Amino acid sequence: MAYDVTCLRVSELNERAREALSSCLGPDVWVVGEIHGLKVHAKSGHIYFDLVEKAAAATEQYIAKVSCAFFRGSYAAWQRSLTVIGLKDFELASGIEIKLKARVDLFVKEGRYQLIVLEIDPSYTFGAIARKRAQTIETLRAEGLMERNKALELPAIPLNIGLITSYGSAAFQDFTSIILKSGYAFRITLFDAHMQGENTVREVTRGIKTLEKVSGVDTIVIIRGGGAKTDLFVFDDITICRAIATSHKPVITGIGHEIDLSVADMAAHKYFVTPTDTARFFVSHIDAIWDFLEDASAGVALAARKVLDTSSQGTSMIAARLALVIQRFSSKARSSLEATASSLLRRGLNHIALNDRRLLKVLSAFTHQAASCIHDQASTFDHAILTMKLHSTSLLKHMGYNLEHHHASMLKEISQGIAESLTALVRYEKDLDHMRPEVTLQRGYSITLGRDGKALRDANDAPINERIVSVLMKGKVHSVVYDKEP
């Protein structure tokens, strides 16, 4: 079987393609693109990623891609060079735009075209980050979004927090430990999201949209731990910043950097350097509210005590005045009744004495007249002396009986008058006793006092919203007039 001299084996084909690439592009070439799918091989320490060119109109799509390999030796040499120029915090991450120097290679065994990275220009990356940051700021300002979230009012007592961070991360632990130690009834609704890498923009944005729909969430908090400067570039992304700015709930950031301020921080309602500072803000906010409530409670208690003391003094004065009035009235009534009884008794005795004198006069005149008649007509009436004596005795008895009858009637009338007067006196005393405030209060009535401490007798004397005090048999009731019927 004859072989065609133009027919190549696969290895030969790949080898010739490799040589052609090398001769065409030279020993090395500078390429610009965005890192995607960054991975570090655990055993070898080599770094692999794709370098992509994105379409201008669609950030999630790319128009070209090439595989890259940054071998451990080259990577270590590159990092040493960064240390020399003072860029220790420059780290590779998915999503950042880089300018790299590489050798174009074709892996013969697999027939895979790739770039063997020799070094990366950090100044280009920082410049790209700065350009992206400036572009994001300009876009937000043009759309009027830079101050929009700041205009929202933070709830007075923000106890229900929507938290966007990586569950179990140092940022999560720092934030929740401060919140839990505070002792307040905070409630945290967590949205677990990657806080660095190519998924950060999508997951943080989705977290904001999700927590906005949770009705109980008062404010949304975005936190992450510290890291390299290049780790923060995702928080300059227009998608995240626009989601923060347009959120209808206040968004607070604690992205974990001390020097650089991300655009997300600028668009947020408030921002803090670390997750710990963010948690302390919420705790101190509730501390201030708690202190205010304690001061207000003490003020209300003091004012209430003053009002009660004033009302008690007013009630005591009124009770003393009522007792004095009742005492005076009772004294006058008793004196009047005693004077009436004395007058009745005196008049009765005078009447009895007057009748007795009249009777004696009648008896004396009758005796004298009888003696004269007997003397003048002794002879004529001797035979009738006995009869006359008997008649006189009978008459005297009859008159004595009438006198006793009149005397008894007068004593009975006087006794009845005195008894009726005493009964009226007892009734007056009972009426006066019923008029005492203590007895009135025991029957379920109350004494209502106005703001000036005087008893109210007319509904018109109590204006609407006026504070009044009702004195009961036991205790007092403080009220506010909301309606009245004159």
C-alpha positions as CSV (number, residue, x, y, z in Angstrom):
1,M,0.0,0.0,0.0
2,A,1.6,3.3,-1.1
3,Y,1.5,6.4,1.1
4,D,0.8,9.9,-0.3
5,V,3.8,12.1,0.6
6,T,1.4,15.0,1.2
7,C,-0.5,13.0,3.8
8,L,0.4,14.0,7.4
9,R,-0.1,12.3,10.7
10,V,-2.1,14.1,13.3
11,S,1.0,14.8,15.4
12,E,2.8,16.1,12.3
13,L,-0.1,18.4,11.4
14,N,-0.2,19.8,15.0
15,E,3.5,20.2,15.1
16,R,3.6,22.1,11.7
17,A,0.7,24.3,13.0
18,R,2.6,25.0,16.1
19,E,5.7,26.0,14.1
20,A,3.6,28.2,11.8
21,L,2.0,30.0,14.8
22,S,5.4,30.6,16.3
23,S,6.9,31.9,13.0
24,C,3.9,34.0,12.3
25,L,3.5,35.7,15.7
26,G,7.0,35.6,17.0
27,P,8.3,34.5,20.4
28,D,5.7,36.5,22.3
29,V,2.7,38.7,21.9
30,W,0.7,41.2,24.0
31,V,-3.0,40.4,24.2
32,V,-5.9,42.3,25.9
33,G,-9.0,40.6,27.3
34,E,-11.1,39.8,30.3
35,I,-10.4,36.8,32.6
36,H,-13.1,34.1,32.8
37,G,-13.2,30.8,34.6
38,L,-10.0,31.3,36.6
39,K,-8.8,28.1,38.2
40,V,-5.7,27.1,40.2
41,H,-4.4,23.6,39.9
42,A,-4.0,22.3,43.5
43,K,-1.1,20.0,42.9
44,S,1.0,21.8,40.2
45,G,0.1,25.4,41.2
46,H,-0.5,26.3,37.6
47,I,-3.2,28.8,36.8
48,Y,-5.7,28.3,33.9
49,F,-8.3,30.7,32.6
50,D,-9.9,31.9,29.4
51,L,-9.2,35.3,28.0
52,V,-12.4,36.7,26.3
53,E,-13.3,39.7,24.2
54,K,-16.8,40.9,25.0
55,A,-19.3,42.4,22.6
56,A,-19.8,46.1,23.2
57,A,-23.6,46.0,23.5
58,A,-23.9,42.8,25.6
59,T,-21.8,42.3,28.7
60,E,-22.7,38.7,29.2
61,Q,-21.7,37.6,25.7
62,Y,-18.2,37.4,24.1
63,I,-17.1,37.4,20.5
64,A,-13.8,35.6,20.9
65,K,-12.1,33.4,23.5
66,V,-8.7,31.8,23.9
67,S,-7.4,29.5,26.6
68,C,-4.5,30.6,28.8
69,A,-2.0,28.8,31.0
70,F,0.1,30.7,33.6
71,F,2.6,28.1,34.8
72,R,3.8,28.2,38.4
73,G,7.3,29.3,37.6
74,S,6.3,32.2,35.4
75,Y,3.5,33.1,37.9
76,A,6.0,33.2,40.8
77,A,8.5,35.3,38.9
78,W,5.8,37.7,38.0
79,Q,4.6,38.1,41.6
80,R,8.2,38.8,42.7
81,S,8.4,41.6,40.2
82,L,5.1,43.0,41.6
83,T,6.6,43.0,45.1
84,V,9.6,44.9,43.9
85,I,7.3,47.7,42.5
86,G,5.1,47.6,45.6
87,L,2.0,45.9,44.2
88,K,1.5,43.1,46.6
89,D,-2.3,43.3,46.6
90,F,-2.7,42.7,42.9
91,E,-4.4,39.4,42.4
92,L,-6.0,37.8,39.4
93,A,-9.7,37.3,39.5
94,S,-12.5,36.4,37.0
95,G,-14.0,39.4,35.4
96,I,-11.1,41.8,35.4
97,E,-9.6,43.2,32.2
98,I,-5.9,42.5,31.7
99,K,-3.1,43.0,29.3
100,L,-0.8,39.9,29.2
101,K,2.4,38.9,27.5
102,A,2.3,35.4,26.2
103,R,3.7,32.8,23.8
104,V,1.3,31.4,21.3
105,D,1.3,27.7,21.5
106,L,-0.5,24.6,20.3
107,F,-0.7,21.6,22.5
108,V,0.3,18.9,20.0
109,K,-1.3,16.0,21.9
110,E,-4.7,17.6,22.1
111,G,-4.5,19.9,19.1
112,R,-5.6,22.7,21.4
113,Y,-4.5,26.3,20.7
114,Q,-3.6,28.3,23.8
115,L,-1.5,31.1,25.2
116,I,1.4,30.4,27.6
117,V,1.4,33.5,29.9
118,L,4.7,35.1,30.7
119,E,3.6,38.2,32.6
120,I,0.7,40.6,33.1
121,D,0.8,44.4,33.1
122,P,-0.9,45.6,36.3
123,S,-1.0,49.2,35.3
124,Y,-3.3,48.4,32.4
125,T,-5.6,46.5,34.7
126,F,-5.7,49.4,37.2
127,G,-6.3,51.8,34.3
128,A,-9.1,49.6,33.0
129,I,-10.7,49.5,36.5
130,A,-10.4,53.3,36.8
131,R,-11.9,53.8,33.4
132,K,-14.8,51.4,34.2
133,R,-15.3,53.2,37.6
134,A,-15.4,56.6,35.9
135,Q,-17.8,55.3,33.3
136,T,-20.1,53.9,35.9
137,I,-20.1,57.1,37.9
138,E,-20.9,59.2,34.8
139,T,-23.7,56.9,33.8
140,L,-25.3,57.0,37.3
141,R,-25.1,60.7,37.5
142,A,-26.5,61.1,34.0
143,E,-29.5,58.9,35.0
144,G,-29.9,60.8,38.3
145,L,-29.3,57.7,40.4
146,M,-26.2,58.7,42.5
147,E,-28.3,60.3,45.3
148,R,-31.6,58.3,44.8
149,N,-31.1,55.6,47.5
150,K,-29.7,58.2,49.9
151,A,-33.0,60.1,49.7
152,L,-34.9,57.1,51.2
153,E,-35.7,57.3,54.9
154,L,-34.1,54.7,57.1
155,P,-36.8,53.0,59.3
156,A,-36.8,54.4,62.9
157,I,-36.2,50.9,64.4
158,P,-34.4,48.8,61.6
159,L,-34.5,45.4,63.3
160,N,-35.3,43.4,60.2
161,I,-32.2,43.2,58.0
162,G,-31.8,41.7,54.6
163,L,-28.2,40.5,54.4
164,I,-26.3,39.7,51.1
165,T,-23.0,37.9,51.7
166,S,-21.4,34.5,51.5
167,Y,-22.8,32.2,54.2
168,G,-20.1,31.1,56.7
169,S,-17.6,33.6,55.5
170,A,-15.5,35.8,57.9
171,A,-17.7,38.8,56.9
172,F,-20.9,36.8,57.8
173,Q,-19.4,35.7,61.2
174,D,-18.2,39.3,62.1
175,F,-21.6,40.8,61.3
176,T,-23.8,38.3,62.9
177,S,-21.7,38.0,66.1
178,I,-22.1,41.7,66.8
179,I,-25.8,41.6,66.1
180,L,-26.4,38.5,68.3
181,K,-24.3,39.9,71.2
182,S,-26.4,43.1,71.2
183,G,-29.4,41.4,72.9
184,Y,-31.9,43.2,70.6
185,A,-34.6,41.4,68.6
186,F,-32.8,41.7,65.2
187,R,-34.0,39.4,62.5
188,I,-31.6,38.6,59.6
189,T,-32.9,37.3,56.2
190,L,-29.8,36.0,54.4
191,F,-29.2,35.8,50.6
192,D,-26.2,33.6,50.1
193,A,-24.0,35.0,47.2
194,H,-20.5,34.8,45.9
195,M,-18.8,38.1,46.8
196,Q,-15.9,37.7,44.4
197,G,-15.5,36.2,41.0
198,E,-17.5,36.2,37.8
199,N,-20.8,35.2,39.5
200,T,-20.7,38.2,42.0
201,V,-22.5,40.7,39.8
202,R,-25.3,38.4,38.9
203,E,-25.9,37.0,42.4
204,V,-25.6,40.3,44.3
205,T,-28.1,41.9,41.9
206,R,-30.5,39.0,42.3
207,G,-30.1,39.2,46.0
208,I,-31.2,42.9,46.0
209,K,-34.2,42.2,43.8
210,T,-35.2,39.2,46.0
211,L,-34.9,41.0,49.4
212,E,-36.9,43.9,48.0
213,K,-39.8,41.6,47.7
214,V,-39.6,40.5,51.3
215,S,-42.2,42.7,53.0
216,G,-40.7,42.5,56.5
217,V,-37.2,43.6,55.5
218,D,-36.4,47.2,56.6
219,T,-33.0,47.6,54.9
220,I,-30.6,45.7,52.7
221,V,-27.0,45.1,53.8
222,I,-24.2,44.1,51.4
223,I,-20.9,43.0,53.1
224,R,-17.7,41.2,52.3
225,G,-14.3,40.7,53.9
226,G,-11.1,42.4,53.0
227,G,-9.0,41.5,49.9
228,A,-6.9,42.7,47.1
229,K,-7.7,45.9,45.3
230,T,-8.6,43.9,42.2
231,D,-11.3,42.0,44.1
232,L,-13.3,45.2,44.5
233,F,-13.7,46.0,40.8
234,V,-17.0,44.1,40.6
235,F,-18.5,46.7,43.0
236,D,-17.9,49.3,40.3
237,D,-20.1,47.4,37.9
238,I,-23.0,49.4,36.5
239,T,-25.4,46.5,37.1
240,I,-24.8,46.2,40.8
241,C,-24.6,50.0,41.3
242,R,-27.9,50.6,39.4
243,A,-29.6,47.9,41.4
244,I,-28.5,49.6,44.6
245,A,-29.5,53.0,43.5
246,T,-33.0,52.0,42.3
247,S,-33.8,49.8,45.2
248,H,-36.9,51.0,47.1
249,K,-35.3,50.0,50.4
250,P,-32.2,51.6,51.9
251,V,-29.1,49.7,51.0
252,I,-26.0,49.8,53.3
253,T,-22.6,48.5,52.3
254,G,-19.7,47.2,54.2
255,I,-17.4,45.9,51.5
256,G,-14.3,45.6,53.6
257,H,-11.7,48.1,52.3
258,E,-10.1,51.0,54.2
259,I,-8.7,53.2,51.4
260,D,-10.7,52.7,48.2
261,L,-14.3,53.7,47.9
262,S,-16.3,51.7,45.4
263,V,-19.1,53.1,43.2
264,A,-21.5,50.8,45.0
265,D,-20.6,52.6,48.3
266,M,-21.2,55.9,46.6
267,A,-24.6,54.9,45.3
268,A,-25.7,53.3,48.7
269,H,-27.7,54.9,51.4
270,K,-24.7,54.6,53.8
271,Y,-21.4,52.8,53.6
272,F,-18.9,51.5,56.2
273,V,-15.4,50.2,56.0
274,T,-15.9,46.7,57.4
275,P,-18.8,44.3,58.2
276,T,-18.1,44.9,61.9
277,D,-18.6,48.6,61.5
278,T,-21.8,48.0,59.7
279,A,-23.2,45.8,62.5
280,R,-22.1,48.3,65.1
281,F,-24.1,51.0,63.2
282,F,-27.3,49.1,63.6
283,V,-26.6,48.3,67.3
284,S,-25.7,51.9,68.1
285,H,-28.8,53.1,66.3
286,I,-31.0,50.8,68.5
287,D,-29.0,51.8,71.6
288,A,-29.8,55.5,70.9
289,I,-33.5,54.6,70.5
290,W,-33.4,52.6,73.8
291,D,-31.7,55.5,75.6
292,F,-34.4,57.9,74.3
293,L,-37.2,55.6,75.4
294,E,-35.7,55.2,78.9
295,D,-35.3,59.0,79.2
296,A,-38.9,59.5,78.0
297,S,-40.2,56.9,80.4
298,A,-38.5,58.5,83.3
299,G,-39.9,61.9,82.2
300,V,-43.4,60.6,81.9
301,A,-43.2,58.9,85.3
302,L,-41.9,62.1,86.9
303,A,-44.7,64.2,85.3
304,A,-47.3,61.6,86.3
305,R,-46.1,61.7,89.9
306,K,-46.2,65.5,89.9
307,V,-49.8,65.5,88.5
308,L,-50.9,62.9,91.1
309,D,-49.3,64.9,93.9
310,T,-51.0,68.0,92.8
311,S,-54.3,66.3,92.4
312,S,-54.0,64.6,95.8
313,Q,-53.3,67.9,97.4
314,G,-56.3,69.5,95.7
315,T,-58.6,66.6,96.7
316,S,-57.4,66.8,100.3
317,M,-58.1,70.6,100.3
318,I,-61.6,70.1,98.9
319,A,-62.3,67.3,101.4
320,A,-61.1,69.5,104.3
321,R,-63.3,72.4,103.0
322,L,-66.4,70.1,102.7
323,A,-65.8,68.7,106.2
324,L,-65.6,72.2,107.6
325,V,-68.7,73.3,105.8
326,I,-70.6,70.2,107.0
327,Q,-69.4,70.8,110.6
328,R,-70.5,74.4,110.5
329,F,-73.9,73.4,109.0
330,S,-74.4,70.7,111.6
331,S,-73.4,73.0,114.4
332,K,-75.9,75.7,113.2
333,A,-78.7,73.1,112.7
334,R,-78.1,71.6,116.2
335,S,-78.1,75.0,117.8
336,S,-81.3,75.9,115.9
337,L,-83.0,72.7,117.0
338,E,-81.9,73.2,120.6
339,A,-83.2,76.7,120.6
340,T,-86.5,75.6,119.2
341,A,-86.9,72.8,121.8
342,S,-86.0,75.2,124.6
343,S,-88.6,77.7,123.3
344,L,-91.3,75.1,123.1
345,L,-90.5,73.8,126.6
346,R,-90.6,77.4,128.0
347,R,-93.8,78.2,126.3
348,G,-95.3,75.0,127.6
349,L,-94.3,75.7,131.1
350,N,-95.6,79.3,130.9
351,H,-98.9,78.0,129.6
352,I,-99.2,75.5,132.5
353,A,-98.4,78.2,135.0
354,L,-100.9,80.6,133.5
355,N,-103.7,78.1,133.7
356,D,-102.8,77.2,137.3
357,R,-103.1,80.9,138.3
358,R,-106.5,81.2,136.6
359,L,-107.7,78.1,138.4
360,L,-106.6,79.4,141.8
361,K,-108.2,82.7,141.2
362,V,-111.5,81.0,140.2
363,L,-111.3,78.8,143.3
364,S,-110.6,81.7,145.6
365,A,-113.5,83.8,144.2
366,F,-115.9,80.9,144.5
367,T,-114.9,80.1,148.1
368,H,-115.3,83.8,149.1
369,Q,-118.7,84.0,147.4
370,A,-119.9,80.8,149.0
371,A,-118.8,81.9,152.4
372,S,-120.6,85.2,152.0
373,C,-123.7,83.6,150.8
374,I,-123.7,81.1,153.6
375,H,-123.1,83.9,156.1
376,D,-125.9,86.1,154.7
377,Q,-128.5,83.3,154.3
378,A,-127.4,81.0,157.2
379,S,-130.8,80.7,158.5
380,T,-132.4,80.2,155.2
381,F,-130.0,77.6,153.9
382,D,-129.1,75.7,157.1
383,H,-131.1,72.8,156.0
384,A,-129.3,72.8,152.7
385,I,-125.7,73.1,154.0
386,L,-125.1,69.4,153.7
387,T,-126.4,69.4,150.2
388,M,-124.3,72.5,149.2
389,K,-121.2,70.9,150.7
390,L,-121.8,67.8,148.7
391,H,-122.5,69.9,145.6
392,S,-119.3,72.0,146.2
393,T,-117.2,68.9,146.7
394,S,-118.5,67.4,143.5
395,L,-117.9,70.6,141.6
396,L,-114.4,70.8,143.0
397,K,-113.7,67.2,141.9
398,H,-115.1,67.9,138.5
399,M,-113.0,71.0,138.1
400,G,-109.9,69.2,139.4
401,Y,-110.6,66.5,136.9
402,N,-110.8,69.1,134.1
403,L,-107.6,70.7,135.4
404,E,-105.7,67.4,135.3
405,H,-107.1,66.6,131.9
406,H,-105.9,70.0,130.5
407,H,-102.6,69.5,132.2
408,A,-102.1,66.0,130.7
409,S,-103.2,67.3,127.3
410,M,-100.7,70.1,127.4
411,L,-97.9,67.7,128.6
412,K,-98.8,65.4,125.7
413,E,-98.7,68.1,123.2
414,I,-95.4,69.4,124.5
415,S,-94.0,65.8,124.5
416,Q,-95.2,65.2,121.0
417,G,-93.7,68.5,119.9
418,I,-90.4,67.7,121.5
419,A,-90.4,64.1,120.1
420,E,-91.2,65.5,116.6
421,S,-88.4,68.0,116.9
422,L,-86.0,65.3,118.1
423,T,-87.1,63.1,115.1
424,A,-86.5,66.0,112.7
425,L,-83.2,66.6,114.4
426,V,-82.2,62.9,113.9
427,R,-83.4,63.1,110.3
428,Y,-81.4,66.2,109.7
429,E,-78.3,64.5,111.2
430,K,-78.8,61.5,108.9
431,D,-79.3,63.8,105.9
432,L,-76.1,65.7,106.9
433,D,-74.3,62.3,107.3
434,H,-75.4,61.3,103.8
435,M,-74.0,64.6,102.5
436,R,-70.5,63.7,103.6
437,P,-68.1,63.1,100.6
438,E,-67.0,59.7,102.0
439,V,-70.6,58.4,102.1
440,T,-71.2,59.7,98.6
441,L,-68.1,58.0,97.3
442,Q,-69.1,54.7,99.0
443,R,-72.4,54.7,97.1
444,G,-70.4,54.5,93.8
445,Y,-70.4,58.2,93.0
446,S,-67.2,60.1,92.3
447,I,-65.9,63.6,92.5
448,T,-64.5,65.0,89.2
449,L,-61.8,67.6,89.5
450,G,-60.6,69.9,86.7
451,R,-57.1,71.0,85.9
452,D,-57.2,73.6,88.6
453,G,-58.1,71.0,91.2
454,K,-61.7,72.3,91.7
455,A,-64.8,70.1,91.5
456,L,-66.6,70.2,88.2
457,R,-70.4,70.9,88.2
458,D,-70.9,71.8,84.6
459,A,-69.8,69.9,81.5
460,N,-68.9,73.2,79.8
461,D,-66.2,73.7,82.5
462,A,-64.2,70.8,81.0
463,P,-62.8,71.6,77.5
464,I,-62.0,68.9,74.9
465,N,-58.6,67.3,75.5
466,E,-58.6,68.6,79.1
467,R,-57.1,66.2,81.6
468,I,-59.5,65.5,84.5
469,V,-59.2,63.4,87.7
470,S,-62.0,61.3,89.2
471,V,-61.8,60.7,92.9
472,L,-63.3,57.3,93.9
473,M,-63.8,55.6,97.2
474,K,-60.5,53.9,96.6
475,G,-58.0,55.7,94.4
476,K,-58.2,58.1,91.5
477,V,-58.7,57.8,87.8
478,H,-57.0,60.2,85.3
479,S,-58.8,60.8,82.1
480,V,-58.8,63.0,79.0
481,V,-62.1,64.6,77.7
482,Y,-62.7,63.5,74.1
483,D,-66.4,64.3,74.0
484,K,-69.1,65.9,76.2
485,E,-72.8,66.6,76.4
486,P,-73.7,69.9,78.1
